[in-house]
Amino acid sequence: MTEILLAFDLLLSMTLIVLAIAALTSREPRRAVILFISFGLLLALVWARLRAPDVALAEAAIGAGLAGALMLAAARRAAHGRPDQDEPGPQAGENDG
């Protein structure tokens, strides 16, 4: 039984490392936030495995839930507020009246 738990802990650790690297290197903000939320939920599972249920619940609620929702809203707002790449901006002297 301990071999199974050890294998599960190793798999969980490796998955956390991969998710952290993927979230940090992602160029798309929405994908990075989704990876961050996944990381937070798996981290909550790690805290539960370490027998810290209070920290696990806080991580799931605040780290993955609230922070993830705020970051998704910010990523959506940044994507819609960004000017199109095809339209050139105003040139110097065009708006001088």
Rosetta blueprint (number, residue, H / E / L):
1 M L
2 T H
3 E H
4 I H
5 L H
6 L H
7 A H
8 F H
9 D H
10 L H
11 L H
12 L H
13 S H
14 M H
15 T H
16 L H
17 I H
18 V H
19 L H
20 A H
21 I H
22 A H
23 A H
24 L H
25 T H
26 S L
27 R L
28 E L
29 P H
30 R H
31 R H
32 A H
33 V H
34 I H
35 L H
36 F H
37 I H
38 S H
39 F H
40 G H
41 L H
42 L H
43 L H
44 A H
45 L H
46 V H
47 W H
48 A H
49 R H
50 L L
51 R L
52 A L
53 P H
54 D H
55 V H
56 A H
57 L H
58 A H
59 E H
60 A H
61 A H
62 I H
63 G H
64 A H
65 G H
66 L H
67 A H
68 G H
69 A H
70 L H
71 M H
72 L H
73 A H
74 A H
75 A H
76 R H
77 R H
78 A H
79 A H
80 H H
81 G H
82 R L
83 P L
84 D L
85 Q L
86 D L
87 E L
88 P L
89 G L
90 P L
91 Q L
92 A L
93 G L
94 E L
95 N L
96 D L
97 G L
